[in-house]
């Protein structure tokens, strides 16, 4: 089955700096990679996703990159703000296959 | 759409009591997932339903845990008898298979 590794487990940055969270996956058949943000006391919320026919996708200050050959994908947050502080989860699946495999999560802390 | 609705939001119960957690998925989503989240273990998949049928319950920790989905709009997760180590946040999520999951707000269970 699929296995997703996520690094780092914690990340502390200064407000305005960039943050990068990296994930690797094991199943080359996986073709859909969502990212979730979990704020304190809430459930994880989908913030951005990428499909394997695309190498990069941007949405304002967040971007995801995918390297299918290396089976790596990353979340990039630019100009971080205190409200970006949360736990971020990456995941991977075969689209239409329903079962997401999650990474272990990254606790991002943005210091004002 | 109101999203995935879970109840109750908080539950405090005494060891040995039966606990029932409830979930209403998003209308039209054909997959439903129950997760448990703790600091030590992160997000753990307990059970997964597709079209109301349990597909994978390998994550259910013990026979004390059971889950049902009697129809497309309702699912329950029951713990009987409950133990202090069951204390966690339990999330329900639903999916149409075309994109990532939508999570509910969770039920924070405390067993004393």
Contacts between the chains, C-beta under 8 A, distances in Angstrom:
chain1	res1	chain2	res2	distance
A	32	B	99	8.0
A	32	B	100	7.7
A	34	B	99	7.4
A	34	B	100	3.6
A	34	B	101	8.0
A	36	B	100	7.3
A	36	B	103	7.8
A	42	B	105	6.1
A	42	B	106	7.5
A	43	B	4	7.8
A	43	B	91	5.3
A	43	B	93	7.7
A	43	B	103	3.5
A	43	B	104	5.6
A	43	B	105	5.3
A	43	B	106	5.2
A	44	B	43	7.7
A	44	B	91	7.6
A	44	B	101	8.0
A	44	B	103	5.0
A	45	B	103	7.0
A	46	B	99	7.5
A	46	B	100	4.7
A	46	B	101	7.4
A	46	B	102	7.2
A	49	B	99	6.8
A	49	B	100	5.8
A	89	B	43	7.0
A	91	B	100	6.9
A	95	B	97	7.6
A	95	B	98	7.4
A	96	B	97	5.1
A	96	B	98	7.3
A	97	B	97	7.5
A	98	B	31	4.6
A	98	B	48	7.3
A	98	B	50	6.2
A	98	B	95	6.0
A	98	B	97	5.1
A	99	B	48	6.5
A	99	B	56	7.3
A	100	B	95	7.9
A	100	B	100	6.5
A	100	B	101	6.1
A	102	B	42	7.8
A	102	B	43	5.4
A	104	B	42	5.4
A	105	B	42	5.7
A	105	B	43	7.3
